[in-house]
Structures are given as structure tokens and as C-alpha cells.
Amino acid sequence: MSEKMNWKLQPGVNIAPEMVDEVARIACALKSLSAYTTFALEREDCPEDLRRIVEEGLEAMSRIFKW
């Protein structure tokens, strides 16, 4: 059974209601990947390009959702 989440969008962001949950899942995945890359950076084995990709994705999601 799927539970409906109540995601808060940034002012001015318009996403079709049926797409909000899907986009939010991507945002959550990026947040998880960010936590992983932070851990990997502490161990100094995280590639720079992965870190940059994750940061760009998080910046994009922060323009859509309020964290």
C-alpha cells in the first residue's frame, strides 16, 4: 500500500500533483547519495565527479522542494 506524502514545494513551483511523489523520491535518493558521498569524502575515496554530480542534483531539488 502506498502512503501519500505531503511534500512542500518552493513558492512558484508548479508540478502536476501525480508527479510530486515521484520527483520527491528522486530528491530523497539524492539526499541519501549525498550522505554516502559525505561519508566517502571523509575516507578520501570519493571521486570528484560523483561529488559534483550529487551537489548539482541537490541544488536542483532545493529549487523545487523546501527541505
mmCIF file as gemmi writes it, N, C-alpha and C atoms, coordinates in Angstrom:
data_model
loop_
_atom_site.group_PDB
_atom_site.id
_atom_site.type_symbol
_atom_site.label_atom_id
_atom_site.label_alt_id
_atom_site.label_comp_id
_atom_site.label_asym_id
_atom_site.label_entity_id
_atom_site.label_seq_id
_atom_site.pdbx_PDB_ins_code
_atom_site.Cartn_x
_atom_site.Cartn_y
_atom_site.Cartn_z
_atom_site.occupancy
_atom_site.B_iso_or_equiv
_atom_site.pdbx_formal_charge
_atom_site.auth_seq_id
_atom_site.auth_asym_id
_atom_site.pdbx_PDB_model_num
ATOM 1 N N . MET Axp A 1 ? 0.845 -1.173 0 1 0 ? 1 A 1
ATOM 2 C CA . MET Axp A 1 ? 0 0 0 1 0 ? 1 A 1
ATOM 3 C C . MET Axp A 1 ? 0.893 1.238 0 1 0 ? 1 A 1
ATOM 4 N N . SER Axp A 2 ? 0.606 2.174 -0.861 1 0 ? 2 A 1
ATOM 5 C CA . SER Axp A 2 ? 1.405 3.392 -0.986 1 0 ? 2 A 1
ATOM 6 C C . SER Axp A 2 ? 0.857 4.48 -0.064 1 0 ? 2 A 1
ATOM 7 N N . GLU Axp A 3 ? 1.742 5.063 0.708 1 0 ? 3 A 1
ATOM 8 C CA . GLU Axp A 3 ? 1.342 6.151 1.599 1 0 ? 3 A 1
ATOM 9 C C . GLU Axp A 3 ? 1.583 7.48 0.899 1 0 ? 3 A 1
ATOM 10 N N . LYS Axp A 4 ? 0.622 8.368 0.919 1 0 ? 4 A 1
ATOM 11 C CA . LYS Axp A 4 ? 0.732 9.674 0.273 1 0 ? 4 A 1
ATOM 12 C C . LYS Axp A 4 ? 1.511 10.617 1.182 1 0 ? 4 A 1
ATOM 13 N N . MET Axp A 5 ? 2.566 11.199 0.675 1 0 ? 5 A 1
ATOM 14 C CA . MET Axp A 5 ? 3.376 12.134 1.44 1 0 ? 5 A 1
ATOM 15 C C . MET Axp A 5 ? 2.913 13.551 1.131 1 0 ? 5 A 1
ATOM 16 N N . ASN Axp A 6 ? 3.178 14.447 2.027 1 0 ? 6 A 1
ATOM 17 C CA . ASN Axp A 6 ? 2.758 15.832 1.873 1 0 ? 6 A 1
ATOM 18 C C . ASN Axp A 6 ? 4.004 16.701 1.669 1 0 ? 6 A 1
ATOM 19 N N . TRP Axp A 7 ? 4.569 16.662 0.471 1 0 ? 7 A 1
ATOM 20 C CA . TRP Axp A 7 ? 5.79 17.401 0.167 1 0 ? 7 A 1
ATOM 21 C C . TRP Axp A 7 ? 5.475 18.884 0.035 1 0 ? 7 A 1
ATOM 22 N N . LYS Axp A 8 ? 6.378 19.726 0.513 1 0 ? 8 A 1
ATOM 23 C CA . LYS Axp A 8 ? 6.205 21.173 0.41 1 0 ? 8 A 1
ATOM 24 C C . LYS Axp A 8 ? 7.079 21.695 -0.734 1 0 ? 8 A 1
ATOM 25 N N . LEU Axp A 9 ? 6.43 22.321 -1.697 1 0 ? 9 A 1
ATOM 26 C CA . LEU Axp A 9 ? 7.141 22.872 -2.845 1 0 ? 9 A 1
ATOM 27 C C . LEU Axp A 9 ? 7.587 24.294 -2.553 1 0 ? 9 A 1
ATOM 28 N N . GLN Axp A 10 ? 8.659 24.71 -3.201 1 0 ? 10 A 1
ATOM 29 C CA . GLN Axp A 10 ? 9.111 26.091 -3.119 1 0 ? 10 A 1
ATOM 30 C C . GLN Axp A 10 ? 8.043 26.986 -3.746 1 0 ? 10 A 1
ATOM 31 N N . PRO Axp A 11 ? 7.926 28.228 -3.279 1 0 ? 11 A 1
ATOM 32 C CA . PRO Axp A 11 ? 6.964 29.157 -3.882 1 0 ? 11 A 1
ATOM 33 C C . PRO Axp A 11 ? 7.211 29.292 -5.385 1 0 ? 11 A 1
ATOM 34 N N . GLY Axp A 12 ? 6.14 29.256 -6.154 1 0 ? 12 A 1
ATOM 35 C CA . GLY Axp A 12 ? 6.236 29.421 -7.603 1 0 ? 12 A 1
ATOM 36 C C . GLY Axp A 12 ? 6.488 28.14 -8.373 1 0 ? 12 A 1
ATOM 37 N N . VAL Axp A 13 ? 6.745 27.025 -7.673 1 0 ? 13 A 1
ATOM 38 C CA . VAL Axp A 13 ? 6.984 25.758 -8.363 1 0 ? 13 A 1
ATOM 39 C C . VAL Axp A 13 ? 5.641 25.087 -8.628 1 0 ? 13 A 1
ATOM 40 N N . ASN Axp A 14 ? 5.416 24.722 -9.863 1 0 ? 14 A 1
ATOM 41 C CA . ASN Axp A 14 ? 4.182 24.041 -10.247 1 0 ? 14 A 1
ATOM 42 C C . ASN Axp A 14 ? 4.535 22.695 -10.864 1 0 ? 14 A 1
ATOM 43 N N . ILE Axp A 15 ? 4.169 21.632 -10.175 1 0 ? 15 A 1
ATOM 44 C CA . ILE Axp A 15 ? 4.37 20.271 -10.665 1 0 ? 15 A 1
ATOM 45 C C . ILE Axp A 15 ? 3.01 19.586 -10.619 1 0 ? 15 A 1
ATOM 46 N N . ALA Axp A 16 ? 2.718 18.825 -11.651 1 0 ? 16 A 1
ATOM 47 C CA . ALA Axp A 16 ? 1.457 18.075 -11.669 1 0 ? 16 A 1
ATOM 48 C C . ALA Axp A 16 ? 1.379 17.226 -10.402 1 0 ? 16 A 1
ATOM 49 N N . PRO Axp A 17 ? 0.259 17.246 -9.706 1 0 ? 17 A 1
ATOM 50 C CA . PRO Axp A 17 ? 0.13 16.509 -8.441 1 0 ? 17 A 1
ATOM 51 C C . PRO Axp A 17 ? 0.543 15.048 -8.535 1 0 ? 17 A 1
ATOM 52 N N . GLU Axp A 18 ? 0.263 14.406 -9.651 1 0 ? 18 A 1
ATOM 53 C CA . GLU Axp A 18 ? 0.632 12.99 -9.791 1 0 ? 18 A 1
ATOM 54 C C . GLU Axp A 18 ? 2.143 12.793 -9.939 1 0 ? 18 A 1
ATOM 55 N N . MET Axp A 19 ? 2.883 13.856 -10.202 1 0 ? 19 A 1
ATOM 56 C CA . MET Axp A 19 ? 4.334 13.762 -10.363 1 0 ? 19 A 1
ATOM 57 C C . MET Axp A 19 ? 5.111 14.132 -9.101 1 0 ? 19 A 1
ATOM 58 N N . VAL Axp A 20 ? 4.467 14.809 -8.168 1 0 ? 20 A 1
ATOM 59 C CA . VAL Axp A 20 ? 5.182 15.303 -6.991 1 0 ? 20 A 1
ATOM 60 C C . VAL Axp A 20 ? 5.834 14.165 -6.22 1 0 ? 20 A 1
ATOM 61 N N . ASP Axp A 21 ? 5.106 13.079 -5.954 1 0 ? 21 A 1
ATOM 62 C CA . ASP Axp A 21 ? 5.68 11.97 -5.19 1 0 ? 21 A 1
ATOM 63 C C . ASP Axp A 21 ? 6.873 11.352 -5.909 1 0 ? 21 A 1
ATOM 64 N N . GLU Axp A 22 ? 6.776 11.217 -7.231 1 0 ? 22 A 1
ATOM 65 C CA . GLU Axp A 22 ? 7.877 10.623 -7.994 1 0 ? 22 A 1
ATOM 66 C C . GLU Axp A 22 ? 9.122 11.516 -7.945 1 0 ? 22 A 1
ATOM 67 N N . VAL Axp A 23 ? 8.941 12.804 -8.123 1 0 ? 23 A 1
ATOM 68 C CA . VAL Axp A 23 ? 10.066 13.741 -8.061 1 0 ? 23 A 1
ATOM 69 C C . VAL Axp A 23 ? 10.636 13.759 -6.638 1 0 ? 23 A 1
ATOM 70 N N . ALA Axp A 24 ? 9.772 13.667 -5.637 1 0 ? 24 A 1
ATOM 71 C CA . ALA Axp A 24 ? 10.228 13.646 -4.252 1 0 ? 24 A 1
ATOM 72 C C . ALA Axp A 24 ? 11.062 12.4 -3.972 1 0 ? 24 A 1
ATOM 73 N N . ARG Axp A 25 ? 10.7 11.274 -4.562 1 0 ? 25 A 1
ATOM 74 C CA . ARG Axp A 25 ? 11.509 10.053 -4.383 1 0 ? 25 A 1
ATOM 75 C C . ARG Axp A 25 ? 12.925 10.278 -4.931 1 0 ? 25 A 1
ATOM 76 N N . ILE Axp A 26 ? 13.011 10.959 -6.051 1 0 ? 26 A 1
ATOM 77 C CA . ILE Axp A 26 ? 14.326 11.272 -6.623 1 0 ? 26 A 1
ATOM 78 C C . ILE Axp A 26 ? 15.093 12.181 -5.663 1 0 ? 26 A 1
ATOM 79 N N . ALA Axp A 27 ? 14.398 13.168 -5.093 1 0 ? 27 A 1
ATOM 80 C CA . ALA Axp A 27 ? 15.044 14.075 -4.136 1 0 ? 27 A 1
ATOM 81 C C . ALA Axp A 27 ? 15.567 13.3 -2.937 1 0 ? 27 A 1
ATOM 82 N N . CYS Axp A 28 ? 14.78 12.359 -2.43 1 0 ? 28 A 1
ATOM 83 C CA . CYS Axp A 28 ? 15.216 11.561 -1.28 1 0 ? 28 A 1
ATOM 84 C C . CYS Axp A 28 ? 16.424 10.697 -1.649 1 0 ? 28 A 1
ATOM 85 N N . ALA Axp A 29 ? 16.415 10.153 -2.855 1 0 ? 29 A 1
ATOM 86 C CA . ALA Axp A 29 ? 17.554 9.353 -3.301 1 0 ? 29 A 1
ATOM 87 C C . ALA Axp A 29 ? 18.815 10.207 -3.369 1 0 ? 29 A 1
ATOM 88 N N . LEU Axp A 30 ? 18.669 11.438 -3.866 1 0 ? 30 A 1
ATOM 89 C CA . LEU Axp A 30 ? 19.818 12.338 -3.924 1 0 ? 30 A 1
ATOM 90 C C . LEU Axp A 30 ? 20.324 12.686 -2.533 1 0 ? 30 A 1
ATOM 91 N N . LYS Axp A 31 ? 19.402 12.887 -1.587 1 0 ? 31 A 1
ATOM 92 C CA . LYS Axp A 31 ? 19.814 13.176 -0.209 1 0 ? 31 A 1
ATOM 93 C C . LYS Axp A 31 ? 20.585 11.99 0.364 1 0 ? 31 A 1
ATOM 94 N N . SER Axp A 32 ? 20.124 10.775 0.081 1 0 ? 32 A 1
ATOM 95 C CA . SER Axp A 32 ? 20.82 9.572 0.549 1 0 ? 32 A 1
ATOM 96 C C . SER Axp A 32 ? 22.194 9.46 -0.092 1 0 ? 32 A 1
ATOM 97 N N . LEU Axp A 33 ? 22.259 9.725 -1.389 1 0 ? 33 A 1
ATOM 98 C CA . LEU Axp A 33 ? 23.543 9.684 -2.087 1 0 ? 33 A 1
ATOM 99 C C . LEU Axp A 33 ? 24.479 10.747 -1.546 1 0 ? 33 A 1
ATOM 100 N N . SER Axp A 34 ? 23.931 11.893 -1.176 1 0 ? 34 A 1
ATOM 101 C CA . SER Axp A 34 ? 24.734 12.952 -0.581 1 0 ? 34 A 1
ATOM 102 C C . SER Axp A 34 ? 25.348 12.491 0.734 1 0 ? 34 A 1
ATOM 103 N N . ALA Axp A 35 ? 24.549 11.816 1.556 1 0 ? 35 A 1
ATOM 104 C CA . ALA Axp A 35 ? 25.071 11.297 2.829 1 0 ? 35 A 1
ATOM 105 C C . ALA Axp A 35 ? 26.196 10.295 2.56 1 0 ? 35 A 1
ATOM 106 N N . TYR Axp A 36 ? 26.002 9.441 1.568 1 0 ? 36 A 1
ATOM 107 C CA . TYR Axp A 36 ? 27.031 8.466 1.22 1 0 ? 36 A 1
ATOM 108 C C . TYR Axp A 36 ? 28.309 9.15 0.748 1 0 ? 36 A 1
ATOM 109 N N . THR Axp A 37 ? 28.175 10.145 -0.145 1 0 ? 37 A 1
ATOM 110 C CA . THR Axp A 37 ? 29.379 10.802 -0.657 1 0 ? 37 A 1
ATOM 111 C C . THR Axp A 37 ? 30.094 11.57 0.444 1 0 ? 37 A 1
ATOM 112 N N . THR Axp A 38 ? 29.328 12.131 1.391 1 0 ? 38 A 1
ATOM 113 C CA . THR Axp A 38 ? 29.962 12.808 2.529 1 0 ? 38 A 1
ATOM 114 C C . THR Axp A 38 ? 30.806 11.811 3.313 1 0 ? 38 A 1
ATOM 115 N N . PHE Axp A 39 ? 30.25 10.63 3.557 1 0 ? 39 A 1
ATOM 116 C CA . PHE Axp A 39 ? 30.994 9.579 4.25 1 0 ? 39 A 1
ATOM 117 C C . PHE Axp A 39 ? 32.227 9.175 3.445 1 0 ? 39 A 1
ATOM 118 N N . ALA Axp A 40 ? 32.043 8.992 2.127 1 0 ? 40 A 1
ATOM 119 C CA . ALA Axp A 40 ? 33.159 8.586 1.282 1 0 ? 40 A 1
ATOM 120 C C . ALA Axp A 40 ? 34.238 9.659 1.232 1 0 ? 40 A 1
ATOM 121 N N . LEU Axp A 41 ? 33.839 10.937 1.215 1 0 ? 41 A 1
ATOM 122 C CA . LEU Axp A 41 ? 34.829 12.021 1.203 1 0 ? 41 A 1
ATOM 123 C C . LEU Axp A 41 ? 35.675 12.006 2.46 1 0 ? 41 A 1
ATOM 124 N N . GLU Axp A 42 ? 35.047 11.676 3.59 1 0 ? 42 A 1
ATOM 125 C CA . GLU Axp A 42 ? 35.802 11.589 4.835 1 0 ? 42 A 1
ATOM 126 C C . GLU Axp A 42 ? 36.854 10.496 4.743 1 0 ? 42 A 1
ATOM 127 N N . ARG Axp A 43 ? 36.57 9.475 3.931 1 0 ? 43 A 1
ATOM 128 C CA . ARG Axp A 43 ? 37.522 8.38 3.739 1 0 ? 43 A 1
ATOM 129 C C . ARG Axp A 43 ? 38.426 8.65 2.548 1 0 ? 43 A 1
ATOM 130 N N . GLU Axp A 44 ? 38.226 9.764 1.866 1 0 ? 44 A 1
ATOM 131 C CA . GLU Axp A 44 ? 39.047 10.221 0.744 1 0 ? 44 A 1
ATOM 132 C C . GLU Axp A 44 ? 39.048 9.268 -0.451 1 0 ? 44 A 1
ATOM 133 N N . ASP Axp A 45 ? 37.964 8.503 -0.623 1 0 ? 45 A 1
ATOM 134 C CA . ASP Axp A 45 ? 37.91 7.629 -1.8 1 0 ? 45 A 1
ATOM 135 C C . ASP Axp A 45 ? 36.69 7.926 -2.679 1 0 ? 45 A 1
ATOM 136 N N . CYS Axp A 46 ? 36.16 9.132 -2.559 1 0 ? 46 A 1
ATOM 137 C CA . CYS Axp A 46 ? 35.016 9.542 -3.364 1 0 ? 46 A 1
ATOM 138 C C . CYS Axp A 46 ? 35.521 10.329 -4.575 1 0 ? 46 A 1
ATOM 139 N N . PRO Axp A 47 ? 35.165 9.894 -5.772 1 0 ? 47 A 1
ATOM 140 C CA . PRO Axp A 47 ? 35.603 10.634 -6.964 1 0 ? 47 A 1
ATOM 141 C C . PRO Axp A 47 ? 35.001 12.043 -7.005 1 0 ? 47 A 1
ATOM 142 N N . GLU Axp A 48 ? 35.781 12.986 -7.447 1 0 ? 48 A 1
ATOM 143 C CA . GLU Axp A 48 ? 35.347 14.382 -7.534 1 0 ? 48 A 1
ATOM 144 C C . GLU Axp A 48 ? 34.117 14.539 -8.421 1 0 ? 48 A 1
ATOM 145 N N . ASP Axp A 49 ? 34.058 13.798 -9.528 1 0 ? 49 A 1
ATOM 146 C CA . ASP Axp A 49 ? 32.913 13.939 -10.426 1 0 ? 49 A 1
ATOM 147 C C . ASP Axp A 49 ? 31.616 13.462 -9.773 1 0 ? 49 A 1
ATOM 148 N N . LEU Axp A 50 ? 31.678 12.419 -8.938 1 0 ? 50 A 1
ATOM 149 C CA . LEU Axp A 50 ? 30.487 11.97 -8.222 1 0 ? 50 A 1
ATOM 150 C C . LEU Axp A 50 ? 30.026 13.034 -7.242 1 0 ? 50 A 1
ATOM 151 N N . ARG Axp A 51 ? 30.944 13.634 -6.522 1 0 ? 51 A 1
ATOM 152 C CA . ARG Axp A 51 ? 30.601 14.676 -5.56 1 0 ? 51 A 1
ATOM 153 C C . ARG Axp A 51 ? 29.918 15.846 -6.272 1 0 ? 51 A 1
ATOM 154 N N . ARG Axp A 52 ? 30.463 16.246 -7.406 1 0 ? 52 A 1
ATOM 155 C CA . ARG Axp A 52 ? 29.918 17.37 -8.171 1 0 ? 52 A 1
ATOM 156 C C . ARG Axp A 52 ? 28.51 17.047 -8.705 1 0 ? 52 A 1
ATOM 157 N N . ILE Axp A 53 ? 28.318 15.843 -9.203 1 0 ? 53 A 1
ATOM 158 C CA . ILE Axp A 53 ? 27.006 15.43 -9.71 1 0 ? 53 A 1
ATOM 159 C C . ILE Axp A 53 ? 25.969 15.453 -8.591 1 0 ? 53 A 1
ATOM 160 N N . VAL Axp A 54 ? 26.338 14.938 -7.434 1 0 ? 54 A 1
ATOM 161 C CA . VAL Axp A 54 ? 25.405 14.913 -6.299 1 0 ? 54 A 1
ATOM 162 C C . VAL Axp A 54 ? 25.067 16.33 -5.861 1 0 ? 54 A 1
ATOM 163 N N . GLU Axp A 55 ? 26.067 17.19 -5.766 1 0 ? 55 A 1
ATOM 164 C CA . GLU Axp A 55 ? 25.813 18.577 -5.358 1 0 ? 55 A 1
ATOM 165 C C . GLU Axp A 55 ? 24.898 19.289 -6.345 1 0 ? 55 A 1
ATOM 166 N N . GLU Axp A 56 ? 25.114 19.083 -7.643 1 0 ? 56 A 1
ATOM 167 C CA . GLU Axp A 56 ? 24.255 19.707 -8.657 1 0 ? 56 A 1
ATOM 168 C C . GLU Axp A 56 ? 22.823 19.196 -8.541 1 0 ? 56 A 1
ATOM 169 N N . GLY Axp A 57 ? 22.664 17.903 -8.303 1 0 ? 57 A 1
ATOM 170 C CA . GLY Axp A 57 ? 21.324 17.341 -8.14 1 0 ? 57 A 1
ATOM 171 C C . GLY Axp A 57 ? 20.621 17.895 -6.917 1 0 ? 57 A 1
ATOM 172 N N . LEU Axp A 58 ? 21.355 18.028 -5.812 1 0 ? 58 A 1
ATOM 173 C CA . LEU Axp A 58 ? 20.767 18.581 -4.591 1 0 ? 58 A 1
ATOM 174 C C . LEU Axp A 58 ? 20.376 20.047 -4.785 1 0 ? 58 A 1
ATOM 175 N N . GLU Axp A 59 ? 21.209 20.796 -5.484 1 0 ? 59 A 1
ATOM 176 C CA . GLU Axp A 59 ? 20.871 22.194 -5.759 1 0 ? 59 A 1
ATOM 177 C C . GLU Axp A 59 ? 19.599 22.275 -6.594 1 0 ? 59 A 1
ATOM 178 N N . ALA Axp A 60 ? 19.471 21.408 -7.585 1 0 ? 60 A 1
ATOM 179 C CA . ALA Axp A 60 ? 18.274 21.397 -8.424 1 0 ? 60 A 1
ATOM 180 C C . ALA Axp A 60 ? 17.039 21.053 -7.592 1 0 ? 60 A 1
ATOM 181 N N . MET Axp A 61 ? 17.141 20.065 -6.729 1 0 ? 61 A 1
ATOM 182 C CA . MET Axp A 61 ? 15.999 19.669 -5.907 1 0 ? 61 A 1
ATOM 183 C C . MET Axp A 61 ? 15.641 20.757 -4.891 1 0 ? 61 A 1
ATOM 184 N N . SER Axp A 62 ? 16.635 21.504 -4.42 1 0 ? 62 A 1
ATOM 185 C CA . SER Axp A 62 ? 16.322 22.563 -3.453 1 0 ? 62 A 1
ATOM 186 C C . SER Axp A 62 ? 15.577 23.721 -4.115 1 0 ? 62 A 1
ATOM 187 N N . ARG Axp A 63 ? 15.653 23.808 -5.445 1 0 ? 63 A 1
ATOM 188 C CA . ARG Axp A 63 ? 14.863 24.815 -6.151 1 0 ? 63 A 1
ATOM 189 C C . ARG Axp A 63 ? 13.422 24.353 -6.296 1 0 ? 63 A 1
ATOM 190 N N . ILE Axp A 64 ? 13.172 23.066 -6.078 1 0 ? 64 A 1
ATOM 191 C CA . ILE Axp A 64 ? 11.819 22.522 -6.193 1 0 ? 64 A 1
ATOM 192 C C . ILE Axp A 64 ? 11.151 22.357 -4.829 1 0 ? 64 A 1
ATOM 193 N N . PHE Axp A 65 ? 11.869 21.737 -3.877 1 0 ? 65 A 1
ATOM 194 C CA . PHE Axp A 65 ? 11.288 21.407 -2.585 1 0 ? 65 A 1
ATOM 195 C C . PHE Axp A 65 ? 11.898 22.216 -1.464 1 0 ? 65 A 1
ATOM 196 N N . LYS Axp A 66 ? 11.109 22.448 -0.416 1 0 ? 66 A 1
ATOM 197 C CA . LYS Axp A 66 ? 11.617 23.029 0.83 1 0 ? 66 A 1
ATOM 198 C C . LYS Axp A 66 ? 12.155 21.865 1.647 1 0 ? 66 A 1
ATOM 199 N N . TRP Axp A 67 ? 13.386 21.938 2.094 1 0 ? 67 A 1
ATOM 200 C CA . TRP Axp A 67 ? 13.971 20.846 2.883 1 0 ? 67 A 1
ATOM 201 C C . TRP Axp A 67 ? 13.618 21.029 4.324 1 0 ? 67 A 1
